[in-house]
Amino acid sequence: MTIAACIFFADGCGNKNKRAAEAPPAPTPMPRVPPAGGGTKQTTKQMAALPVGYIEEGVASWYGIPYHGRRAADGETYDMETLVAAHRVMPFNTWLKVTNLTNNKIVVVRIIDRGPFVDNRIIDLSKAAARQIDLLGPGIGRVRLEVIAAPADIPADDFYAVQVGVFSVYDNADRLRAGLELRFGIAKLVPMLGPQPRWRVLVGKEPTPEGAQRLASTLNTEIRDVFVVRLDDKLPVPAPQPPPAVAESIKVWQNP
């Protein structure tokens, strides 16, 4: 069966927020800021940890019920009333300062989940985080992300794949996975647990985001809305608390 035929059976795209009536503008990656004390050229592997000061701009959305109370991608329970978020490639436990570019309101969040799986969006905020920057009503809005704290990078764990769909019927997901595995060598299913379990279909295992993007371009000729995602094969470490310096900065940003 062809990919086009298999993808017909997909009965969910994993979209955590469908509030937008129009397609938002494309996200605008910003230049990465090199670590202090050095101006040497960095490879993609060296940049994989996203150094403090890395900036990215694009469209944010938010998610709440029915995801509240379910297990997030890092293994912990998602609580929509905590300041957390989902990103497709940033390592878990990366701390971000998120600025709503419409009103300059700021919130600090920790990455615990994967998403948003909607084209042209860069982050899915928790309900509490969206409320803090007045994003609940609009549902989406342009934001700036800035890395303010990040876990230590382990280059051997930096691998990327392409997500091609999310299914609520296991047989449909596995049928697509099997066909893609024959063509591309590596394809896997990643469960999304909840009242109605679903399965993400991921293809490839590339050591760089650029390699995964090339694979995504190939797949995009046959499947719409494919996404580069980080592979999370290792069990996550317990989530740390914010560093004291970050916690103090939060108070300043929230009360200018």
N, C-alpha and C positions, 0 to 999 in steps of 0.2 A: 504494500500500500504506500502511496506517495505521501510526502510530508503534508501537502495541501489537503489530501483526503483525511489524514489523521487529525490535523489541527481543527478540522470541522467539528470534531467531537468535543473540543474544549468548552467547558461550561462555566468558566470563570477565569478572569485574567488576574486575580489577586489584587484588584484595585481596592485600596483601603478608603478611597474617597472619590465620589463621583459627582461632586458639587459643581464642577466647572461647566458652563454652558458653551464656552468656546475654548479652543486649544490655546494654552498659554504660550508666551514667547519662549524660545529655546534658551536653555540655561547657558550662562556665560562663565566658563572657567577662568579664574584670574591667575596671574603669575604666582608661582610658588615662591615662598620666601625662604632663602637659604638659612641654615642655622647660624647663630651668632658666632663670630670669630673665624669665618672662612667664606671665601667667595669662589671656591673651586666648583667646577662643573660636576653635577651629580647625575648618576645613572638612575633609571626608573626604579631599580631595586633599592637604591639608597633612599629614594623619595617615597617608597611604599608606606612608610610609617606616618606620612603627612606631618611634617615638622610644625612645631608651635609657630603660629604666624601665617600658616597656609590659609588662603582666602578663596572662596568660591561663591559665585552669585547665580541665582536662578529662582525657580518657582517652588514654594513650599505648599504642602497641604497638611491636613491633620487627620488622625484616626482615633476612634473611641469604641463604642459598642458596634459590632459584636466582638471586637478583639480584646476588650477589657477582660482580664482574668485568664486569658490564654497564655500559653508559654511563648515567650519571644524567641527569636533565633539564637540568642546567646544562652538560653536555658532557663532564664529567670521568668517570673510571671509578670506579664505586662499590666501595669496599673496606669490607667489613663489620667489619674490625678497626681502623677509624679512627673518630674521634668526630665523626660526621656524622649528618644526619637529613633527613627529608622533611616538608614542610608544604605545604598546598594554596595558600596565598596569600602567605606571607612572601617578600620578595625573597631571591634567592640571596646567599650570603655574609653573611646575618644570623647573628650569634652569640647563642646562648641559654644561659642557666643553667636547667637542668631539675632540679626537685626532686621526688623521689618522696614524695608526701604520706603514704605508709604508714610509711616509715622515716626520712624527712628526709635521705636520701642524695642527693648532688648530682653532676651531670655537666655539662660545658660542651660544646655541639655547634655545628656550623656547618651551615646549611641549603644543601643542594646538589641536592635532588630534590623531586618533587611526590608528594603522598600525605598521609595514608592515605586510600584511597578506600573506606572503611568508615564507615557512619553513626555519628555520636556519638564519633568519635575526632579528636584534634587534631594528633597528631604520630606519625611512624614513626621510631623510633630505630635506629641501626645496632646490630649484635649487641654490639660493644664497649661502646657507650654503655649499652645495656640491662643488660649484665653489671655495669657499674660501680654501678648503682643497684638491683641485685637484681631486675631485671624479667624475666630470662630464663625462670625457672620459671613464674611466673604468666602470662607472655605479654602481659598488659595490666595497667594500673594507673593510678590518678589521679595527675596531676602538675601542677606549676605551672611555666609558662614565663615567663622574664623576659628581655627583650632587653637585652644588655649591650654590644653593638656592632652597627652596621648600616651598609650602604653608603649613599652619598649618594642621595637620592631624585631621580629625573628624572620630573616629573609627566607629561610627554608619553608616558612608557612605562607608565603605570599604567592597565592595562585588565584587565577581568575577564570570564570566560565561565562557562558551565555545562557540566560534564561529564555526559554522559548514558549512557555505557557504554564498555566496553573489549572489543575483538573480536580474535580470532586469525585470522579469515577476512576478508580485505580487502573482498571484494564485499559482505559483510553490513554492514560498517562504512560503506562508501560509499553503500549503498542508504539507510541511515538518515540519513546526512549530507545526501544530496540532498533527501530529503523534508523535513527540518528547514530546510534552506536556502530552500526554496520558501515555507515558512510564516513564517520569522523573519528572512530576509534574509542572515544570516551563519551559516555552519556550516563546520567544518574538521576534518580528520583530523590527529592528531599521532602519529607513529610512536613505539613503544617498542621499541628494538632489543634483540636477544638471540638465543639459540639458536632460539627460536620467536617471531618478530616479532609484535607486536600493535599495534592502532591505537585511540587514544582519540578519541572523538567529542565535540567541543566546539561549543557553540551560543552565538552572541551575541558582542558586543564592547562592554562597558559601561565607562564611565569611573569608576564607583564600585562598591564591593562591594554597596551597597544596591540599585543598579539590577540587578546580576546576581542578587541574592537574589529580587527581584521576578520576574525571568524564571524562576528556579528554581522558584518557587512555582507558576507557570503550567505548567511542564513536569511538575511533580510530580503533577499531576492525572492524567497519562497514563503516566509512567515513574517507577518506584520508585528510591530511592537516587541522586538527582542531587546534584551538589556544585558549589559555587562555587569556581573556581580562578583563579589569576592567569595571564594570557596572557604567554608568554615568547617573543615574536617576535624580540627582539634577540639576537645572539650574546653570550654572557656574557663578562665580562672574566676574566682569570686569577684564581684564588682567592687572596686575600691570606692571610698568616700572622696569627695572633692579635696584636692590639696588645700590647706588653710589659706594660702595666698589667693587661690581662685575664689574661695568662699567669701573672702573679704572684698574682692573685686566685684563680685556679684552685687553686693549691697550698694557699691558706688554706681554701677551701671544702672541699677533699677531705680536709684534715687538721685538723679543728676542735680 
